[in-house]
Every structure is written in C-alpha cells, then in structure tokens.
Amino acid sequence: MYLLRNILLGCFALTMLVACQSEPKMETKLPNEKSEDAVEVKADEEKKVTVDLIDRDGVEVGVARLEEVEEGVKINLEAHHLKAGEHGFHIHNKGVCEAPTFESAGSHFNPDDKEHGFDQPGGPHAGDMENITVKKDGMVEAEIVNPRVTLKEGEANSLFQEEGTTLMIHEDPDDYTSQPAGDAGDRVVCGVINQGES
C-alpha cells in the first residue's frame, strides 16, 4: 500500500511538472510599448486616401477611395449623374480642379516619360488606366488597380507630388493609342488626391 501511494504521488508530480513546462509563456509589455503588428496596421491605414469628385459645375458627383496594395494602388470609384457609356479615366499631374475645364490639372501623370496608351509600344503613362463604363442610370462603380503608381511618399511614381495629382474622368473613351491623351474628349469630372486618411 505504501509503495502504491508513492508511485501515485510520483506520477502526479511528474504530470504537474510536464504541464507547467508546456504552458505557453506570456509576453510582458510595458504599458506604452506598441507591438509591431499595431505599428504595421497604422502604417497601412495611412496608405488610404478618399478623393471627392466634382463635375464641371463644381457639384460633387462621387468619391474614389485609393488604397496601397501589393500590386500598386487600388481605386474604388463610385459616381453618379454621368453620361452613359465608356469614359477615359486617368491620373493627372497637378492637384488643382478648376471647373469648368479642369485644364488646371495639367497633363497625364508620367514620371517615366512614356507615350500614352496601353497599345503604344512606348507606353503607357503611369496615369493611364482602363476605361470605366457608366450605366444607363448615370451611375458607375468600378475597381481598378494601377500597378505603375504608389501612395508611398518620396517615390518618383508617388501620387503625393509637390504639385499634387488628380483623378480625371473624360467625356469619351480612351482609345489607348492617340497622343497625348487617347482622344478621350473633354474633362468632365475631377478630384484632387490629398494626403489625408480616409
């Protein structure tokens, strides 16, 4: 009986020792210490931008949300009261939207000095993007990823330039070939890309 009791006590002690050693260690952090994960999340949040879009009358007609992703910059576009059909959609190289012509926005964003158009051997501009399609009710919802630009500061292809940049919707579709802007017609919607969080 005495031997059995000692064996049982020994087994119990061994079990407790193994359990204590396998218990996960708790990481101790100082009250003001930030984890690397928290810092990374904040950095990601800072790479999101909301752009208000106005028409030639200066009326707000939509919004675009820009986000830094692995492939480049993702643009989620929502707009209304537009002409149905295809429209050119570009990034321009000055951050000024003066209605009604929006000529203040300059030419296409082109830090690499390329030719315009996806179908040009010497193209495209960094600011060239796929045409968008507006539905019969005047609404458009589109998601476009531009791999040639970034929201990271200090890069040659950053949308945060000293003179700023803009998003532009044109009256007609871009033919992806004609110089210097794809024969996309008048500028009908413009939005300044500001360096603020969404």
HELIX and SHEET records of a PDB file:
HELIX    1   1 TYR A    2  SER A   22  1                                  21    
HELIX    2   2 GLU A   36  GLU A   45  1                                  10    
HELIX    3   3 GLU A  103  ALA A  105  5                                   3    
SHEET    1   A 7 PHE A  89  HIS A  92  0                                        
SHEET    2   A 7 THR A 165  HIS A 170 -1                                        
SHEET    3   A 7 ARG A 187  ILE A 193 -1                                        
SHEET    4   A 7 LYS A  48  ASP A  55 -1                                        
SHEET    5   A 7 GLU A  60  VAL A  69 -1                                        
SHEET    6   A 7 GLY A  72  ALA A  79 -1                                        
SHEET    7   A 7 VAL A 140  ASN A 146 -1                                        
SHEET    1   B 2 GLY A  85  HIS A  87  0                                        
SHEET    2   B 2 ILE A 132  VAL A 134 -1                                        
END                                                                             
